[in-house]
Amino acid sequence: MTRRSVEVRREEILAAAEAEVAGRGFARTRVSDVAAALGVSSALIFYHFGTKERLFAEALEYAVNRDLARLDATVARAADPIDGVRRILALYSPQGAGNGWTLWVDAWAESLREKQMRATSRRLDVRWKDALVTQIALGVEQGIMTCDDPEGAAWRLSALLDGLAVQVMVHRSLTKKQLAAWAALAASRELGVDVATLS
């Protein structure tokens, strides 16, 4: 096997770690698996990240940051806060065959035992909720939504989406279409808007 040079960038290591974790899970992935995928030594991985825990926490952040960039771009295109909420709900839901939700669900389990993963997961999770809070607060300010507690509404909607996503991704007892319909219904009730505007 041809060995890659020691100049392998951190981003390449994170991309490889993301791919390995998506296939094996955090608990079953070893640093040596990531190193083998790149054709480098485990020592090089430890040189860049120090610990397996830091590598995996940063791999989660690497994956989620792509989703957060899409979130920012999607919200920027919204016609108004109702459209912003609709777009956030659609983007938050499991889509396609990407690694995003696979890594999130696995990261939740890993976060129960590993504090660095827990801190990273929490910080990234709050970023999604903050985007939703902002749109709801704007909608209330503009008089197109009715909500006494934008932050509470955003957290309740996010928690509902998290739970429904587990049913879609893990248990496979719901379809993505059902998830979208239930999320839109819950948001319409929370925000005092017609469900049709969120579908």
N, C-alpha and C positions, 0 to 999 in steps of 0.2 A: 504494500500500500504506500502511495506517495504521501510523505509528510508535508503538511502545509507549513508555511513560514511562521515564525513567532509574531509576525505583525498582524495576525488575525485580529481584526478589530472587535471591540466589545459588542458592537451591534450584530456582527456575525455570530458571536457566541450566544447572545440573547435570542436571536432568531432560531438557532439550533436548539437551544434549551426549550423555547416555546414549542417547537415541533416535537421534540422528544417527550415533553410533558403531556402534550395533547394526545400522543399515542399511548403512553404508559401510565400517566398520572404522576402527581408530585411524589407520592410515597414510593413508587416503584422505579423512579428515574434516579440514576446515579450520575455523579459528575463524570465518571468514566464513559457513560453512554453519550453524553454531550461531546466529550473530547473525541470519542471514536467517530461520531457523525461528522466532525470537522477534520479528522485526521491530525489532531494535535495531542499533546500530552495533557493529562489532568492537571499537572503542575501549572500549565499556562492558564487554565481556567481559574485555578486558585490565585494565581498572580493577579488576575484582573478583578476577581470578586471576593477573595478572602475565604468565604465559606459557601457551602452548598445552600444554606438558608438565604444568604444575600443574593446569590445567583438566581434562585427560584423566585424570590420576591421581586427582583428586578425584571425577570422574564414575564411575570404577570403584568407588571407595570408597562413593559414594552408592548405587550399585546393589547392591553386596555387603552393605552395612549392612542393607538390607531382609531379605536372606537370613539374616544373623546374628541379627536380631531374631526371625525365625521359628525359627531354631535354638534360641535361648534359651527361647522359649515352648514349643517341641516337647519339649525335654529336661525342662522343668519339669513336664510332664504325664506323664512316664514312670513306670510302676509300679515299676520297679527298674532297676538298671544294664543288664541284658540288654535290656530294653525300650528303655532310653536309647540303646544301641548300635544296635538295630534302627531306631529313629526317625532317628538321625543318618545311617545308611547310606541310608535311603529319601530323606531330605531332600537329601543330598549328590548324589544321582544326578540326571542331567538329567530335567527334568519339564516338561510342557506346552510352551507357546510363549513362555515368558518370556525375557528378555534375559540372565539370569544366566550360563549356560554359554557363550553366544555371546561375551559380553564377557570371560569368564575365558580362553577359548582365544585370543582376539585379544590379550588383555593379556600372555599368556605370550610371544607373538611380539614384541610391542612392548618387553617387559622385557629382551629380549636386547640391545637397543641404547640404551634410555633408562633412566637410573638412578633417576629419581623414580618411574617406573612400577614398576620392579623392587622398590624399597623398599616401596611401597604394596601391591603384589601379595604380596610375601613376608609382610608383617605380617598381612594378611587371611587368607592361607593358613594361617599358624601358629595363628590364632584357631580355625579349624575343627579342626585337629589337637588343640589343647589341650582342646577339648570332648570329643573322643573319648578322649583320655588320661584325663581325669577319670572318665568312665564306666567305663573298663576298670579303673582303679585301685580304684574303689569296688566293682566286681564281685569283684575279687580279695580285697579287704578283707572283704567279706561272705561269701566262700567259695563264690560261685556262678559264678566264672570261675577258670580256671587259666592264668596268664600270668606268666612270669618277667620280662618287659620290656614293661610297658604303653605306654611311650613309643615303643619300636621297633615294637610291634604297630600302634599308631595311625598311625605314619608309613608302614609297609608297606601297610596297608589304604587309606590316603589316596592313596598313589602308584598302587595298583591301580585305585582308582576314577577317578583322573585319566586314566590310560591307557585304561581302558575307555570313559570318557566321550568321549575323542577318537575312538574307533572308532564310537561311536554318533552323535556330533554332526558329525564331519568326514568320516570315511570311509563312514559309514552301512553298515558291515559287520557290526554287531551290533544287536540290538534292546534296548530298555530292559529288557525282561523277562529277556533273557539276562544283561545287566549285573547286575540285581538278584540273580539266582540265583547267579552266580559270586561276587559280593561277599558274599552270605550264607554260601556255602560256605567262602570264605577266612576270614571272621570266625569261623566255628565252629571251624575248625582252629587259628586263632591263640589263641582264648579258651577252648578246651576245653568248648564248649557244643553242644547239639543244634542242628543247622542249622535244624530246624523252628521253633525259638524266635526265629530271626532273619529268617524269611521272611514 
